[in-house]
Amino acid sequence: MRIGGLDSGRLLELVRKELRQTLRDPQALRVVLAAPIIQLIIFGYAVNTDIRQARVILFDRDHTTVSRELAQTLTASGHFRIVATAGRARDLVESLDHGRAILGVEIPRGFEGDLAAGTPATVQVLVDGTMSNTATVAQAYASQIILRFGQQHSAMVSRTATAGGGLPGVDLRVRSWYNPNLESRIYNVPAVMGSVMMLMSLLLTTLAVVRERELGTLEQLM
């Protein structure tokens, strides 16, 4: 049977022959089986971009119950830990410049009042950008935590206003359906599997050609 000018019978015999040679060659077998598994484990699990217990310096200018709740929410996630509190805005910049913290969080005055009134509340987040990957992940984590905290308080204010006869607010909820915890291995493992399969295909083809050349059977293969 010929498929597009290619004899399928010869192709099948070639596949059988390469499979036999690979199975009876211990070195080739290790390359085919062990190497992809090791690469998958190293790149999928050892190369980890998750942020855990990142150092944070906090500048709380509001000193209210809600601002302390926000600080506790940041540390409760496990991604951040507050290593120091600042007395002025300059301390945030100095801590980031000297590497004492990765993240600087400033809670302005009137933060609790803005949330209680249902008006937009602002929180300043400063990130040390010397390590771009870590900074990007830390910024994403902090943004999600602070956004979720604001949404929860907005929902509480909205329910209170509705019970008192006021207009209900908007309850905006953002959720990642795929990998909601942003774990790097869930992204890395499928990508590494594709890369390893591509590299192994090239490697096995190269080994087969070199082996045929060493055995003097390259002309038969051609």
C-alpha positions in Angstrom: 0.0 0.0 0.0 1.4 3.4 -1.0 0.4 6.6 0.6 1.5 9.7 -1.4 4.3 7.9 -3.0 5.5 6.3 0.3 5.4 2.5 0.7 3.6 2.0 4.0 5.0 -1.6 4.3 8.6 -0.3 4.2 7.7 2.4 6.7 6.2 -0.1 9.1 9.3 -2.4 8.9 11.5 0.7 9.5 9.5 1.6 12.6 9.8 -2.0 13.9 13.5 -2.1 13.3 14.1 1.2 15.1 12.0 0.0 18.0 13.9 -3.2 18.3 17.3 -1.4 18.2 16.1 1.2 20.8 14.8 -1.5 23.2 18.0 -3.6 23.2 20.3 -0.6 23.5 20.5 0.4 27.2 21.9 3.9 26.5 19.2 4.7 24.0 16.6 3.3 26.4 17.8 5.6 29.1 17.7 8.6 26.8 14.2 7.7 25.6 12.6 7.0 29.1 14.7 8.5 31.8 15.7 11.8 30.3 12.1 13.1 29.6 10.9 12.1 33.1 13.9 13.9 34.8 13.4 17.0 32.6 9.7 17.0 33.4 10.3 16.9 37.1 13.0 19.5 37.1 11.3 22.0 34.9 7.8 21.3 36.0 8.3 21.2 39.8 11.8 22.4 40.7 11.5 25.6 38.6 8.9 27.3 40.7 7.8 30.9 40.3 5.3 30.9 43.2 5.7 33.6 45.8 5.7 32.4 49.4 6.4 34.6 52.5 7.6 37.6 50.5 8.9 40.4 52.6 6.5 43.4 52.9 6.9 46.8 54.6 3.6 48.4 55.6 2.9 52.1 56.0 -0.5 52.4 57.6 -1.6 56.0 57.7 -5.2 55.2 58.5 -4.7 53.2 61.8 -8.2 51.9 61.8 -9.8 48.5 62.2 -10.3 48.1 58.4 -6.7 49.0 57.6 -5.5 46.4 60.1 -7.9 43.8 58.6 -6.3 44.5 55.2 -2.8 43.9 56.6 -4.0 40.6 58.2 -5.6 39.6 54.9 -2.2 40.1 53.1 -0.4 37.9 55.6 -3.1 35.3 55.9 -2.8 34.4 52.3 0.7 32.9 53.0 2.2 34.8 50.0 3.4 37.8 52.1 4.7 38.5 55.6 5.1 42.0 57.1 8.7 42.4 58.2 8.5 46.1 59.3 6.1 49.0 59.6 7.1 52.5 58.2 6.6 55.8 59.8 6.9 57.8 56.6 6.7 57.3 52.9 10.4 57.6 52.5 10.9 54.5 54.6 9.1 52.4 51.9 11.5 53.5 49.1 14.6 53.0 51.3 13.5 49.5 52.3 13.0 48.6 48.6 16.3 50.2 47.5 18.3 48.3 50.2 16.5 44.9 49.5 14.9 44.7 53.0 11.5 44.2 51.4 10.0 43.1 48.0 6.7 44.9 48.4 5.8 48.2 50.0 2.1 48.9 50.9 0.8 52.3 51.9 -2.8 52.6 53.2 -3.8 56.3 53.1 -5.8 58.3 55.6 -9.6 58.0 55.2 -9.3 54.4 53.9 -12.0 53.1 56.2 -14.2 56.1 55.6 -14.1 55.7 51.8 -15.1 52.1 52.1 -17.9 52.9 54.5 -19.2 55.6 52.2 -19.1 53.4 49.2 -16.6 55.6 47.4 -13.4 54.2 45.7 -10.6 53.7 48.2 -7.0 53.7 47.1 -4.0 51.6 48.3 -0.5 52.2 47.0 1.6 49.2 46.2 5.4 49.6 45.5 7.3 46.6 44.0 11.0 46.0 43.8 11.5 45.5 40.1 15.1 44.3 40.2 13.8 40.7 39.8 11.2 41.2 37.2 9.5 37.7 37.4 9.2 37.9 41.2 8.0 41.4 41.0 5.3 40.6 38.5 4.0 37.6 40.4 4.1 39.6 43.7 2.2 42.5 42.2 -0.4 40.1 40.8 -0.9 38.4 44.1 -1.2 41.7 46.0 -3.6 43.2 43.5 -5.9 40.2 43.7 -5.9 40.2 47.5 -6.5 43.9 47.8 -9.2 43.9 45.1 -11.0 41.0 46.8 -10.8 42.8 50.1 -12.4 45.9 48.7 -15.1 43.9 46.9 -16.1 42.2 50.2 -16.4 45.5 52.0 -18.3 47.0 49.1 -20.7 44.2 49.2 -21.2 44.7 52.9 -21.9 48.5 52.4 -24.2 47.6 49.5 -26.3 45.3 51.7 -26.5 47.9 54.5 -27.6 50.6 52.1 -30.3 48.2 50.6 -31.6 47.4 54.1 -31.8 51.1 54.9 -33.7 51.9 51.8 -30.7 53.1 49.7 -29.7 52.0 46.3 -27.9 48.7 46.1 -24.3 48.8 45.0 -22.5 46.6 42.4 -21.1 43.4 43.6 -18.2 42.7 41.2 -16.4 39.4 41.6 -13.4 38.3 39.6 -12.3 34.7 39.5 -9.8 32.7 37.5 -11.5 29.5 36.4 -8.2 27.9 35.3 -5.6 27.7 38.0 -7.3 30.0 40.4 -4.3 29.8 42.9 -1.8 30.8 40.2 0.4 27.8 40.9 3.3 27.8 38.4 3.5 24.0 38.0 0.0 23.9 36.5 1.3 26.1 33.8 4.8 24.7 33.5 4.2 21.0 33.3 2.0 21.0 30.1 4.4 23.4 28.4 7.4 21.3 29.4 5.8 18.1 28.1 5.4 19.7 24.7 9.0 21.0 24.7 10.4 17.6 25.8 8.5 15.7 23.2 9.8 18.1 20.5 13.4 17.8 21.7 13.3 14.0 22.1 12.0 13.7 18.5 15.0 15.6 17.2 17.4 13.7 19.4 16.1 10.3 18.5 16.3 11.1 14.8 19.9 12.2 15.2 20.8 9.1 17.2 19.2 6.9 14.6 21.2 8.5 11.7 24.5 8.3 13.7 23.9 4.7 14.6 23.2 3.7 11.0 26.3 5.5 10.0 28.4 3.7 12.6 27.0 0.3 11.6 27.5 0.9 7.9 23.9 0.4 7.1 23.1 4.0 6.2 22.9 3.1 2.5 20.3 0.4 3.2 18.3 3.0 5.2 18.4 5.4 2.3 
